């Protein structure tokens, strides 16, 4: 077991409550926690604090590995050593002697996930008793009596000829529980050194350090660690209703598919619409006459016989019938609470906030759930929301609820000056479940490259492959009502394909993988049966979030949100 231990007392004198003072738009302690959260082998992150305010802040991040420990007052004074609180925690915990204990200092926020991972690998590979992080320093040092410490001033070396000296940077220390107990120290025995980049030398101890590290964040692309989240707390029964309602929804989709079916006899010779590879001859699934193939280059699922995309979404099409469930006045508040708000919070936690209100444009906003989450909650103090939508029914619904929705279709071949103006002015642009509907997603990305302002955030949510839901669609295509949905889903994305689309011009800040594959298996089993007994089904549905999170963490989520920043 590997424990990461972050001491964070509230009584700092030079910078009051410095552990939660904002740095680069986040509380200082966030940067250490998010980097550790993404280290797969770290089991728990212990935040040891005497401050209620620090504890609330650390818990508010909703990271699954974080545990709070209230340190004793005597071990939170100006004179108390870090070892005192380490030993205090070890004495009251159930840790085993061979458990790895990693002391992490929140005052070194430039430490990245890869640094922790490589240091732990080095520690285990070389069988060190303990290990510390250092940076190489090329400065020349002197004694107060006028004698030089580390060089001969009569034979001054050039920097490139000087090996320098290793300097402890205070970022982290690795030991075993047994080693700490025996030595009463963070280091003991055979000590290893993990050398970190020179820019990590600055520790946040004085106000001037803050200015330096703020600038260093720009040097390391603004955010040193990618936030990765898995699983989602949601009960789909509260949104989709009972099995009979889902059965009726499937009937609507069947009619919708028949009306828009475009048959193609020969599927050979098509290019992937994402990576433009010709390696898409491997058939994946045929759903109601619509053929989906697998691109063996980028891993996407591609629809071959695509309909007239614009006609699917105009005000006279059957799109309204297919999505009328979303226009139910009774269900919208529930969708805002369970679907939109968690997404807004995730994005809010992923981006660097400023004191100025940000303009958030939600493209393909539908009836406006994201806009409602921005307008009717505390997020109204941080964002001004505007939506772009083509469906007249959904626009009417949203405007009736006081939302600012512009009627338009994001067609890069027929650019709308008003849409360009909105995109160019926006600080946050989101496309939740939009990119899978677009015939040429690469052209949309090029549009953002051209018109988005530098530093603006782009958020996309797309259906993901491989996933458990993809498997459910594969084995029971006649029951498909979500995930791979013809004819509206023209592609289902792999993470590699998203990387291909956005590489070079966008920095990835955060991802969130979640899904409903487990629920799909249970639902399809009920759809195939005629049993009236539903107690066991309901009991299995009650554990869906726990089971699905394990599926998501193992790479089989069927939805993924990507938060990126324009370079």
Secondary structure, 3 states (H helix, E strand, C coil): CEEEEEECCCCCCCCCCHHHCEECCEEHHHHHHHHHHCCCCCCEEEEEECCHHHHHHHHHCCCCCEEEEECCHHHCCCCCCHHHHHHHHHHHCCCCCCCEEEEECCCCCCCCHHHHHHHHHHHHHCCCCEEEEEEEECCCCECCCCCECCCCHHHCCCHHHCCCEEEEEEEEEEEEHHHHHHHCCCCCCCEEEEEECHHHHCCCCCHHHHHHHHHHHHHCCCCCCCEEEECCCCCCHHHHCCHHHHHHHHHHHHHHHHHHCCCCCCCCCCCCCCCCCCCCCEEEEEECCEEEEECCCCCCEEECCCCCHHHHHCCCCCHHHHCHHHHCHHHHHHHHHHHHHHHHHHHHHHCCCCCCCEEEEEECCCCCHHHHHHHCCHHHHCEEEEEEECCHHHHHHHHHCCCCEEECCCCCCCCCHHHHHHHHHCCEEEEECCHHHCCCHHHHHHHHHHHCCCCCEEEEEEEECCCHHHHHHHHCHHHCCCCCCCCCCCEEECHHHHHHHHCCCEEEEEEEEECCHHHHHHHHHHHHCCCCCCHHHHHHHHCHHHHHHHHHHCCCCCEEEEEEEEC
